[in-house]
Amino acid sequence: MDLRDAVVVTRRAFALAAAGGMACVSCGSNAPSAASGEPPGQAATDASGAPGEGDAGAGAGDGGPAADAASLPADGGAPACPVDDTGLPAEPTIPAACTVLTATRAVAPGTVPDETSLDTATIQAALDGCPSGQAVELTSGGAGDAFVTGPLRIPSGVTLWIDAGTTLFASRAPSAYGATCGTSGGSCTPVITVAGADQAIVGDGVIDGQGGEPLVGQTQSWWDTNAATNGAAAIPTLVRVSGATRFTLYRITLHNAPKFHVALGAKGFVVWGVTIKTPSSATNSQGTALTASKAHNTDGIDPGEAASDGYILYSSISDGDDQIAIKGGTGVSNLTIAHDHFGAGHGMSIGSETSGGVSGVRVYDLSIDGTVANMGGGASNGIRIKSDPSSGGLVQNVVYCDVCVRGLVNPIILTPHYTSATGTLIPEYTGIAIRNFRSMAGSATPTVTLDGYDATHVLGITLDNVTVDGITPANVKAAYADVTIGPGAVNFSPTGTSVTLTNGASGAATPNDCTGKWVTF
């Protein structure tokens, strides 16, 4: 059975599981848990111990969790939890290398690489000359452990493989990304661009955007520039995937993006075993303190640009903005986000752009830690849907299962009033379900927000076995919402303007078991 057949079989199995309408007890419990912070297994290997010559895009097929999107249980039309991991793709593999490039630069910890010359032309030539289905491997050798690059483009069918112990640094020179990069109203070419089919970025090495380091010839960093211009300055994205199909991001570590880490516009994608940690150290090379709050707009992974049929699995994300933000400006559908850990950041988010619609999203086995002191602050939000009348639209058929958060100010925040912007693109959220959710107490006083826009655009949500430690009636905000509770109980009762509550639960809530959910970043 080839990969395409396997994808079809797993989609059918996933749809059958969803159609059973079962509420999960521990979503994903039949698969290796992400509690250890490691994905199950490693790359397939041949008899010599070398990575197997598979398709690095294995699992990033044409399909995805699309078949389950139409299968809804009876409780208010809200989607059910996946019963197990039957619908997930196979773990990707790493293809054979067409070319191996060995690093000649040595960069000591706490320093920045010299940029008298860059490795861009050498790496790009190797990528352009690589046959489809093979990889360009960047590796260490002797004293060399690093490459420095300006913009790269990965051709269709080609994989960029960064080996363990090797770092690919993004240049700190704004001019490398375009004449107006770094200026207000300007533009920047991304560090890595993917547009085509069957590309991948893989390996146990690091891509470091150097966002917190002084720019070449300046004292300010990319992050300083972003803050000083209130986001108006053009700043390069670390990895931009646009108009692609069957894209894979596997086992790579991403540090210190100048702005967004991964802007992901692909039909059929797999993100598996990826680590994002920004900032990656407490200080930069000049001794300046770095915190997550200073790493402005460094979203982790943002599926958008009509992204569909995708998976984000077994990954750990800690950054200065949304760990994941689903951007629905042009429509996003059929995503599964499972077995992931979040540290610092702004939440598991949808929005703020939802004008094209977001549908068929399943999130399960997720932890969000608001106590990550070594990152200069933890997460502030948990489950988050945000939009406003300037960019709103329909968000529907979204389920969150087996979610543990701690120390968050906003463990659940669904709002159509993200900003005060006006317009005619009214946000509407319906068919939303939160099941087996636990918010553990921390130093922050938690607030739950469940808001629809008005009587015509009502929030439709099911809460099933939801416990928020330390919640008080005064900190439950709700308006224009149809709320269904059950079958599991909830330890708060939403009330407010035009709020309808249907309680089908009995007994007290049984807090979701969060044992083993937390990892060290």
Wavefront OBJ file of the C-alpha trace (Angstrom):
o trace
v 0.000 0.000 0.000
v 1.554 3.327 -1.042
v 1.352 6.603 0.900
v -1.706 7.896 -0.969
v -3.616 4.667 -0.204
v -2.546 4.889 3.443
v -3.817 8.461 3.718
v -7.193 7.432 2.281
v -7.492 4.521 4.708
v -6.620 6.655 7.729
v -9.042 9.393 6.682
v -11.835 6.823 6.487
v -10.922 5.417 9.902
v -10.827 8.899 11.400
v -14.242 9.697 9.934
v -15.737 6.496 11.334
v -14.368 7.316 14.794
v -15.779 10.836 14.687
v -19.147 9.629 13.449
v -19.523 7.577 16.624
v -20.074 10.829 18.493
v -17.925 9.718 21.425
v -16.700 12.292 23.900
v -13.051 11.602 24.620
v -11.863 10.611 28.080
v -8.202 11.058 27.224
v -7.923 12.071 23.589
v -5.040 10.394 21.854
v -4.522 7.937 24.709
v -3.745 5.078 22.326
v -0.715 6.865 20.922
v 2.609 7.794 22.555
v 1.917 10.855 24.694
v 3.680 14.139 24.099
v 4.265 14.370 27.851
v 7.918 13.469 27.382
v 8.350 16.279 24.872
v 9.624 13.820 22.268
v 7.801 12.467 19.218
v 7.358 8.697 19.015
v 10.171 7.093 17.083
v 12.786 8.649 14.854
v 13.474 8.682 11.143
v 13.321 5.339 9.407
v 16.807 3.917 8.904
v 18.302 1.395 6.537
v 20.592 -1.451 7.546
v 23.607 0.841 7.670
v 21.943 3.102 10.215
v 21.623 5.967 7.754
v 18.310 7.748 7.383
v 16.004 5.810 5.131
v 15.445 6.929 1.576
v 11.790 7.790 2.004
v 9.817 10.794 0.911
v 10.456 13.555 3.419
v 6.887 14.627 2.771
v 5.470 11.282 3.895
v 2.228 12.035 5.650
v 1.825 15.376 3.927
v -0.518 13.833 1.415
v -3.293 15.309 -0.638
v -5.728 14.276 2.047
v -6.099 15.177 5.691
v -8.772 15.106 8.352
v -11.382 16.378 5.929
v -13.795 13.469 6.184
v -14.479 13.990 9.876
v -15.525 17.629 9.534
v -19.121 16.786 8.684
v -19.605 14.254 11.488
v -21.168 15.953 14.466
v -22.702 14.587 17.687
v -26.083 15.632 18.937
v -25.043 18.054 21.690
v -25.698 21.388 20.043
v -24.020 20.426 16.777
v -20.559 20.568 18.349
v -17.872 18.176 17.108
v -16.713 15.157 19.104
v -13.204 14.318 20.208
v -11.085 11.922 18.191
v -11.292 8.477 19.787
v -7.613 7.703 19.126
v -4.780 8.501 16.708
v -6.071 6.368 13.855
v -6.349 9.347 11.531
v -2.817 10.673 11.993
v -0.257 10.317 9.180
v 2.848 8.167 9.378
v 5.959 9.757 10.842
v 7.960 11.407 8.042
v 11.312 10.035 6.913
v 14.437 11.764 5.614
v 15.445 11.143 1.984
v 18.913 10.426 0.689
v 21.272 13.374 0.288
v 22.135 14.524 -3.224
v 24.781 16.865 -1.815
v 26.469 17.210 1.580
v 27.779 20.677 2.447
v 30.199 20.779 5.374
v 30.374 23.863 7.591
v 33.658 25.762 7.738
v 32.541 28.408 10.239
v 32.835 27.978 13.994
v 30.462 30.036 16.122
v 30.991 29.897 19.877
v 27.931 29.995 22.172
v 26.987 33.568 23.063
v 28.581 35.054 19.952
v 27.330 35.901 16.459
v 28.807 34.641 13.200
v 30.997 36.847 11.030
v 29.128 38.146 7.973
v 32.021 39.261 5.785
v 30.778 36.637 3.348
v 27.613 34.524 3.267
v 26.888 30.930 2.306
v 23.699 31.812 0.409
v 25.000 31.175 -3.125
v 26.565 27.826 -2.212
v 23.439 26.515 -0.508
v 21.081 27.803 -3.212
v 23.180 26.237 -5.985
v 23.053 22.891 -4.195
v 19.274 23.157 -3.773
v 18.754 24.113 -7.414
v 20.895 21.185 -8.585
v 19.310 18.559 -6.353
v 17.040 15.957 -8.034
v 13.450 15.721 -6.866
v 13.016 13.351 -3.939
v 16.473 14.022 -2.477
v 17.991 16.386 0.090
v 20.743 18.941 0.477
v 22.399 18.109 3.804
v 24.146 20.770 5.891
v 26.512 19.179 8.374
v 29.359 19.988 10.751
v 32.957 19.029 10.135
v 36.152 19.637 12.027
v 35.772 22.954 13.823
v 32.981 24.116 11.551
v 29.421 24.012 12.869
v 27.551 26.878 11.181
v 26.345 28.441 7.944
v 25.119 32.024 7.427
v 22.566 32.774 4.751
v 20.400 35.374 3.123
v 17.168 34.386 1.359
v 16.865 30.777 0.151
v 14.185 29.165 -2.026
v 13.574 25.418 -1.862
v 12.621 23.978 -5.279
v 9.761 21.512 -5.718
v 10.579 17.995 -4.608
v 13.705 19.024 -2.680
v 14.445 18.762 1.050
v 16.706 21.013 3.130
v 18.312 18.805 5.794
v 20.181 20.420 8.696
v 22.155 17.880 10.668
v 22.489 17.597 14.447
v 25.120 19.959 15.804
v 24.749 22.301 12.818
v 23.157 25.764 12.829
v 21.928 27.716 9.827
v 22.017 31.396 10.864
v 19.964 34.044 9.076
v 21.929 37.113 8.115
v 21.518 40.176 10.355
v 21.921 42.545 7.375
v 18.555 44.056 6.361
v 19.904 44.675 2.855
v 20.214 40.916 2.334
v 16.404 40.716 2.214
v 15.710 43.717 -0.017
v 16.471 47.408 -0.420
v 13.556 48.510 1.793
v 13.711 45.723 4.355
v 13.767 47.116 7.884
v 11.981 50.337 6.923
v 8.391 51.360 7.589
v 6.210 50.421 4.644
v 9.019 48.423 3.029
v 9.206 44.762 2.095
v 11.456 41.803 2.891
v 12.134 38.498 1.199
v 11.734 35.661 3.741
v 14.796 33.819 4.975
v 13.438 30.569 3.502
v 10.700 30.504 0.860
v 8.719 27.401 -0.105
v 6.354 27.538 -3.088
v 5.656 24.389 -5.050
v 5.113 20.743 -4.188
v 6.744 18.088 -2.019
v 9.333 20.233 -0.253
v 10.584 19.681 3.279
v 12.815 21.135 5.979
v 14.137 18.396 8.254
v 16.872 17.349 10.647
v 18.036 17.658 14.226
v 19.901 20.901 13.649
v 18.889 24.527 14.228
v 17.736 27.449 12.112
v 18.491 30.646 14.064
v 16.941 33.904 12.844
v 19.085 36.048 15.197
v 16.090 38.290 15.879
v 17.453 39.504 19.214
v 20.962 40.328 17.982
v 22.115 43.775 16.783
v 21.665 44.229 13.056
v 24.807 44.641 10.977
v 26.078 48.199 11.434
v 23.386 49.024 14.010
v 22.763 48.782 17.735
v 19.122 47.729 17.393
v 17.882 44.207 16.733
v 14.961 43.125 14.534
v 12.843 42.906 17.682
v 13.878 46.426 18.744
v 12.989 47.736 15.278
v 9.580 46.117 15.394
v 8.843 47.620 18.811
v 10.150 51.080 17.896
v 7.923 51.269 14.797
v 4.895 49.634 16.429
v 5.063 46.871 13.845
v 5.265 49.183 10.825
v 8.777 48.190 9.799
v 9.194 45.394 7.238
v 10.885 42.419 8.911
v 11.609 39.045 7.305
v 9.688 35.879 8.159
v 11.939 32.942 8.999
v 10.073 30.336 6.881
v 7.270 31.286 4.472
v 5.318 28.513 2.772
v 2.968 29.944 0.153
v 0.788 28.191 -2.400
v 2.483 24.876 -1.641
v 1.241 21.299 -1.556
v 2.480 18.408 0.563
v 4.965 20.331 2.711
v 6.818 18.720 5.628
v 8.593 20.282 8.625
v 10.259 17.504 10.603
v 12.341 17.462 13.814
v 13.980 20.820 13.120
v 14.577 23.409 15.871
v 13.793 27.060 15.162
v 15.207 29.900 17.257
v 14.846 33.673 17.351
v 12.855 34.461 14.217
v 13.099 38.138 13.220
v 9.296 38.083 13.077
v 7.045 35.061 12.350
v 8.722 31.667 12.563
v 6.564 29.722 10.079
v 3.865 31.274 7.881
v 2.255 28.133 6.520
v 0.104 28.287 3.394
v -0.078 24.717 2.069
v -2.625 22.133 1.030
v -1.540 18.934 2.718
v 1.181 19.519 5.308
v 2.782 17.716 8.248
v 4.667 19.431 11.057
v 6.129 16.703 13.289
v 8.520 16.821 16.261
v 9.468 20.483 15.765
v 10.861 22.669 18.551
v 10.482 26.449 18.582
v 12.207 28.274 21.425
v 12.431 32.061 21.287
v 14.391 33.630 22.792
v 16.837 30.742 22.919
v 19.015 32.356 25.593
v 18.638 34.806 28.464
v 20.892 37.446 26.859
v 22.204 38.284 23.413
v 25.869 38.558 22.412
v 26.014 42.081 23.894
v 24.661 41.002 27.265
v 21.234 42.554 26.682
v 18.472 40.678 28.474
v 16.071 38.825 26.178
v 12.570 37.792 27.157
v 9.595 36.386 25.318
v 7.788 39.708 25.732
v 10.578 41.447 23.814
v 10.362 39.015 20.901
v 7.528 40.931 19.248
v 5.275 39.151 16.719
v 7.360 35.978 16.694
v 4.380 33.649 16.169
v 5.344 29.990 16.136
v 3.308 28.356 13.360
v 0.570 30.214 11.488
v -1.486 28.109 9.073
v -3.071 30.538 6.619
v -3.418 31.494 2.940
v -6.042 28.773 2.370
v -4.065 26.152 4.302
v -5.909 22.841 4.481
v -5.592 19.158 5.280
v -2.719 19.643 7.701
v -1.251 18.308 10.914
v 0.887 19.875 13.664
v 2.038 16.985 15.874
v 4.421 16.173 18.745
v 5.891 19.681 18.780
v 6.987 22.152 21.474
v 6.551 25.891 20.985
v 7.588 28.809 23.187
v 7.827 32.303 21.710
v 6.846 35.964 21.945
v 3.385 35.791 20.366
v 0.794 33.157 19.407
v 2.281 29.692 19.623
v -0.133 28.716 16.857
v -2.427 31.184 15.089
v -4.791 29.913 12.395
v -5.177 32.806 9.952
v -8.457 32.538 8.073
v -8.270 35.559 5.814
v -8.555 33.333 2.736
v -10.116 30.257 4.355
v -8.495 27.484 6.369
v -9.984 24.023 6.796
v -9.391 20.543 8.136
v -6.486 20.777 10.564
v -5.411 18.443 13.372
v -3.172 19.771 16.156
v -2.220 16.987 18.585
v 0.310 15.978 21.241
v 1.864 19.436 21.548
v 3.343 21.520 24.370
v 3.329 25.320 24.588
v 5.468 27.482 26.867
v 5.614 31.274 26.615
v 3.282 32.894 24.115
v -0.212 34.187 23.463
v -2.138 30.960 23.005
v -3.661 28.331 20.762
v -5.312 30.937 18.582
v -7.666 31.311 15.653
v -7.604 34.761 14.064
v -7.529 37.602 14.035
v -8.243 37.241 10.303
v -11.299 34.993 9.856
v -13.033 36.633 6.870
v -12.386 33.627 4.610
v -13.668 31.186 7.216
v -12.080 28.583 9.469
v -13.605 25.111 9.795
v -12.900 21.518 10.726
v -10.196 22.055 13.366
v -9.365 19.434 16.005
v -6.960 20.165 18.851
v -6.159 17.435 21.378
v -3.555 16.469 23.972
v -2.269 20.005 24.427
v -0.552 21.659 27.396
v 0.004 25.401 27.774
v 2.301 26.501 30.595
v 2.021 30.003 32.032
v 4.786 29.384 34.572
v 7.817 29.258 32.253
v 9.915 31.709 34.240
v 13.159 30.896 32.400
v 11.589 32.248 29.211
v 10.947 35.665 30.728
v 7.259 35.002 31.162
v 4.796 32.260 30.422
v 1.766 32.026 28.226
v -1.035 34.509 28.864
v -3.853 32.845 26.918
v -5.046 29.303 26.445
v -7.810 28.561 23.949
v -8.277 31.751 21.975
v -10.511 32.791 19.079
v -10.074 36.472 18.207
v -11.413 38.731 15.490
v -13.278 42.000 14.913
v -15.560 43.595 12.284
v -12.606 44.658 10.149
v -11.546 41.075 9.391
v -14.212 38.740 10.823
v -15.995 35.754 9.334
v -17.368 32.325 10.171
v -15.432 29.997 12.470
v -17.182 26.656 12.787
v -16.766 23.028 13.728
v -13.785 23.382 16.072
v -13.102 21.008 18.975
v -10.540 21.152 21.779
v -10.011 17.937 23.791
v -7.741 16.865 26.639
v -6.226 20.296 27.216
v -4.257 21.223 30.339
v -3.177 24.795 31.086
v -1.752 26.444 34.180
v -1.078 29.946 35.417
v -2.958 31.684 32.604
v -4.805 34.994 32.818
v -7.206 33.931 30.051
v -7.488 30.141 29.967
v -10.455 30.470 27.572
v -11.055 33.644 25.569
v -13.441 33.752 22.612
v -14.038 37.331 21.523
v -15.307 39.134 18.404
v -13.933 42.388 19.851
v -10.195 41.742 19.504
v -9.678 45.397 18.594
v -11.935 48.431 18.394
v -11.777 48.395 14.589
v -15.065 48.801 12.740
v -16.371 47.330 9.501
v -18.920 44.969 7.997
v -17.006 41.676 8.318
v -18.746 40.475 11.461
v -17.165 37.538 13.337
v -19.341 34.502 14.064
v -18.257 31.417 16.006
v -20.461 28.337 16.016
v -20.100 24.599 16.526
v -17.275 25.142 19.026
v -16.618 22.451 21.660
v -14.243 22.360 24.617
v -14.061 18.918 26.223
v -11.957 17.596 29.105
v -10.273 20.926 29.799
v -8.415 21.784 33.017
v -6.993 25.157 33.982
v -4.766 24.765 37.032
v -4.304 27.532 39.549
v -1.360 29.874 39.405
v -0.496 33.376 40.546
v -2.862 34.868 37.943
v -6.591 35.266 38.562
v -8.271 33.486 35.642
v -10.946 35.024 33.425
v -13.168 33.101 31.006
v -14.639 35.056 28.076
v -17.420 33.612 25.902
v -18.713 36.395 23.657
v -20.761 36.507 20.493
v -21.061 39.727 18.514
v -24.812 40.407 18.604
v -28.179 38.661 18.465
v -27.598 37.760 14.814
v -24.025 36.514 15.271
v -24.298 34.348 18.377
v -21.513 32.224 19.837
v -22.506 28.539 19.785
v -20.379 26.516 22.195
v -20.445 23.215 24.094
v -18.520 22.870 27.377
v -17.991 19.261 28.443
v -16.060 18.492 31.644
v -14.399 21.890 31.943
v -12.699 22.920 35.194
v -11.040 26.295 35.814
v -9.365 26.420 39.226
v -9.933 29.657 41.121
v -12.676 30.957 38.836
v -15.284 33.281 40.328
v -18.652 34.381 38.883
v -17.294 37.901 38.467
v -14.570 36.609 36.156
v -16.858 34.744 33.765
v -17.718 37.109 30.912
v -20.398 36.118 28.419
v -22.748 37.794 25.943
v -24.777 36.731 22.914
v -23.971 33.076 23.460
v -25.804 29.747 23.272
v -23.952 27.578 25.783
v -24.527 23.831 26.119
v -23.027 22.085 29.139
v -22.508 18.339 29.238
v -22.317 15.487 29.377
v -19.444 16.346 31.743
v -20.039 19.047 34.348
v -18.482 22.542 34.353
v -17.419 24.414 37.500
v -18.737 27.818 36.368
v -22.003 29.074 34.917
v -21.893 31.651 32.093
v -24.467 34.440 32.366
v -24.875 37.760 30.610
v -26.709 39.652 27.895
v -28.600 37.250 25.595
v -26.880 34.166 27.027
v -28.847 30.917 26.758
v -27.641 28.054 28.935
v -28.629 24.417 28.363
v -27.284 22.205 31.121
v -27.271 18.497 30.336
v -24.658 17.558 32.928
v -25.148 15.752 36.185
v -22.901 15.686 39.246
v -19.665 17.579 39.784
v -16.922 18.079 37.221
v -14.071 15.558 37.209
v -10.938 17.607 36.520
v -8.941 16.393 33.540
v -5.787 14.550 34.623
v -2.789 16.761 33.873
v -0.152 14.416 35.291
v 2.919 14.358 33.052
v 1.694 17.150 30.805
v 4.444 19.664 31.558
v 7.860 19.864 29.910
v 10.987 21.966 30.311
v 11.801 24.367 27.489
l 1 2 3 4 5 6 7 8 9 10 11 12 13 14 15 16 17 18 19 20 21 22 23 24 25 26 27 28 29 30 31 32 33 34 35 36 37 38 39 40 41 42 43 44 45 46 47 48 49 50 51 52 53 54 55 56 57 58 59 60 61 62 63 64 65 66 67 68 69 70 71 72 73 74 75 76 77 78 79 80 81 82 83 84 85 86 87 88 89 90 91 92 93 94 95 96 97 98 99 100 101 102 103 104 105 106 107 108 109 110 111 112 113 114 115 116 117 118 119 120 121 122 123 124 125 126 127 128 129 130 131 132 133 134 135 136 137 138 139 140 141 142 143 144 145 146 147 148 149 150 151 152 153 154 155 156 157 158 159 160 161 162 163 164 165 166 167 168 169 170 171 172 173 174 175 176 177 178 179 180 181 182 183 184 185 186 187 188 189 190 191 192 193 194 195 196 197 198 199 200 201 202 203 204 205 206 207 208 209 210 211 212 213 214 215 216 217 218 219 220 221 222 223 224 225 226 227 228 229 230 231 232 233 234 235 236 237 238 239 240 241 242 243 244 245 246 247 248 249 250 251 252 253 254 255 256 257 258 259 260 261 262 263 264 265 266 267 268 269 270 271 272 273 274 275 276 277 278 279 280 281 282 283 284 285 286 287 288 289 290 291 292 293 294 295 296 297 298 299 300 301 302 303 304 305 306 307 308 309 310 311 312 313 314 315 316 317 318 319 320 321 322 323 324 325 326 327 328 329 330 331 332 333 334 335 336 337 338 339 340 341 342 343 344 345 346 347 348 349 350 351 352 353 354 355 356 357 358 359 360 361 362 363 364 365 366 367 368 369 370 371 372 373 374 375 376 377 378 379 380 381 382 383 384 385 386 387 388 389 390 391 392 393 394 395 396 397 398 399 400 401 402 403 404 405 406 407 408 409 410 411 412 413 414 415 416 417 418 419 420 421 422 423 424 425 426 427 428 429 430 431 432 433 434 435 436 437 438 439 440 441 442 443 444 445 446 447 448 449 450 451 452 453 454 455 456 457 458 459 460 461 462 463 464 465 466 467 468 469 470 471 472 473 474 475 476 477 478 479 480 481 482 483 484 485 486 487 488 489 490 491 492 493 494 495 496 497 498 499 500 501 502 503 504 505 506 507 508 509 510 511 512 513 514 515 516 517 518 519 520 521
